Amino acid sequence: MANPHSAGQPMIDFRLPATDGSMRDSAEARRRGPLLLVFWKRTCSVCRYTFPFIERLHSFYGPRGLQVWGIAQESAGDAAVFANETGVTFPQLLDASLEVTEQYDLAAVPAVYLAESSGQLLHGSAGFSRDGLNDIATEVARLLRAPDHPAVQEEDAAPARKPG
């Protein structure tokens, strides 16, 4: 039985290549501010449903200092296609070997983690959670001293949960 990483635990740092060919280092990134990780798989319908809400967080908080990374359990080609199909603009990192996925001991995708600059995980969840994504938005607003901007808004008519 998986025992996924969760809030209150230290982040497991890693280095992964991005679809643009650059190498991304989570320890270096989180020192610049909060880091939101979203593990996903192309065949996951809940990932596809969740990504526009993650993009909303990225669009609003990215310019204010939030870094958002998709962690693809896919090839570079599949990751690029998925990002294009879902309209996301945040970087997609490649974990095709599942090395980082296994370190986080994920039970399901999407798996969403928010880490602060010290490396403490402030949020960890699997699947889609309206309240969970909005809690992340509130926490990011606090960390960045920015206005609270919900990821999931009333007009979205989103369900409370969708298991991954």
Helices and strands as residue ranges (DSSP letters): E 15-17, E 23-25, H 26-30, E 35-40, H 45-61, G 62-64, E 67-72, H 76-86, E 92-94, H 99-104, E 111-115, E 121-126, E 128-129, H 130-144, G 154-156, E 161-162
